Amino acid sequence: MMKDGPAKVAKMKWRTKENKIDCGLYMMMHMEMYEGEIGLKWKTNILDEKNRHYAEQMKRMRMRYTAKILLHNANKNSKMMSDFAIKFDEQHNDKEEQEKMVEEAMIKKAKEEK
């Protein structure tokens, strides 16, 4: 049986050493992009965590998946979230201000979770 066997960690080229908080993000990317390839041959376009653009890429991916979850029709609150996003955009039409507010909210939330 499976429960009696040892756990096997797949060797994937996008494994990280420093990033310990984005495991859910990586899992969603895995589910979305998997096409049967072995981990070392899998083309994900994920930057190496030492790349200077890595943090920005992760931030964009978090926002992308968050929007998908919040606005998906299976989410019972998607209409409320969509209305909130439209109202937020109307009240804060400066894109830089919006990004700053979202970034500050993300930082605040991360601190709360520690």
C-alpha positions, 0 to 999 in steps of 0.5 A: 500500500502507498501508506507503507512506502517512503515519500518521494519528493519530485525533482523539479527545476523550479524548487526554491531554497528561500521562498517558503510562503508561495507553496500554494502558488506553486501548487496552483501553477502545477495544476494549471500547467501540468501536461505529463512531463517529468519535473526537470523537463517541465517548462513553467517560465518561472524565474530562478529565485535569485533573478532580480525579477523573481519577486515581481513575477511572484507578486503578479502570479499571486494577484492573477490567482487571487483574481481568478479565485475571487471572481470565479462564478463558483465563488458565492461572493464573486459578485460582491468582490467584482462590485468592490473592485469596480468601486475601488477603481472608481474611488482610486483612479490613480494606478500607482496609488492603487498598486501602493494600497494593494502592496501595503495591504499584502504586507500588513496581511503577511505580518498578521500571519507571522 
